[in-house]
Amino acid sequence: MTNKNPYQLRYDVLAMAKDMLDKTYETNLEIAKTAMEAYAEDADQALKAWERYVPKMYTPEEIKKNAETLYDFVLKEK
C-alpha cells in the first residue's frame, strides 16, 4: 500500500463519489430507455414513460456531498 498525502486521498474519494453517481445515473437511464421501449407502439405513452423515468444529471454539490460521506467513513477510528 502506498502512502498518500491528504490531497491524493481527497482526489481519490472525489473520483470514487463521481464514479458511484455515474453508475447510478447510467442504471437509471437504462431503466428509462426500457420503460420507453415498452411503449414503442404508443408515442404518447413512450414520452410519458421517458419523462417519468429519465434521471436528472447530478450536480457538483451532489458529488461533494457523496465524497464527504465516504470521507467521514475514512476518518472513523472504529
Sequence and secondary structure as in RCSB ss.txt:
>XXXX:A:sequence
MTNKNPYQLRYDVLAMAKDMLDKTYETNLEIAKTAMEAYAEDADQALKAWERYVPKMYTPEEIKKNAETLYDFVL
KEK
>XXXX:A:secstr
     HHHHHHHHHHHHHHHHHHHHHHHHHHHHHHHHHTTT HHHHHHHHHHH      HHHHHHHHHHHHHHHH
   
